[in-house]
């Protein structure tokens, strides 16, 4: 089935919606009991994840000028893609078996369920020097509309702890498809929705009037906090401690004591603009603070009191309320 066939099939006649199928609707509710790995999902259960994926997939369809039929198709895919997890496995084949049991023979939806998570195994193969070749890509594009699949892969990362732009398999798949001339430009970032989530930390020491906070300076002027993107399978609090060690040169063990707030801003990279969130944590040393050598890209690190934090020049004034919160 080629792309033109898929688009004709998706738009020629109204599709039966998944939640109108009583058997599927009942099984779908079971996803609420399936707990998710917090290193892969910010949402606690598979039902909440699926609903969020369905909503994001539908929004991406609209942003890319898709018709109602393709929007509904991607929304249904959001609800179908992980249904197999109610049996204890994430394999797409199990999701297809449940669709079979519910009498769902949708010839457009089913291939998308089968291929929806292709980016991970293909990326793993590429890292081993065994990237899928032309034949594999031909099979994929014969089965599904690659444009819809690419949008869905991004939607499926809606609750990825680091955001979809920190997900290496997704980035690799999109890039490889474009390199092969199989995928054109797509709108993959929605206004106000974070595409990347980073973590930052303020090291706090002492209590009461003696409390102080550690900031760094990496630019010609203005202080900031240590921050950076999440690595694969890393939680935000873990990333905050790692970034503090790397950018402030802390050598001793660290512990997060609580969240301080969240920063949101737009960024541009390679001509693409997207929204980014930074989750900031208060961190204390486990024992005495141990400062190692000054990291290469850090020009200065400074302990500041609350009084100094009121006027200290910062790279961005949005940091000041969070900095002051670290003294509370």
Buried (B, 14 or more C-beta within 10 A) or exposed (E): BEBEEBBEBBBEEEBEBBEEBEEBBEBBEBBBEBEBEEBBBBBBBBBBBBBBBBBBBBBBBBBBEBEEBBBBBBBBBBBBBBBBBBBEEBEBEBBBBBBEEBEBEBEBBBBBBBBBBBBBEBBEEBEEEEBBEEEEBEEBBEBBBBBBBBBBBBBBBBBBBBBBBBBBBBBBBBEBBBEEEBBEEBBBBBEEBBBBBBBBBBBBBEEEEEBBBBBBBBEEEBBBBBBBBBEEEBBBBBBBBBBBBBBBBBEEEBEBEEBBBEBEEEEEEEEEEBBBBBBBBBBBBEEEBBBEEEBEEBEEBEBBBBEEBEEBEBBEEEBBEBBBBBBE
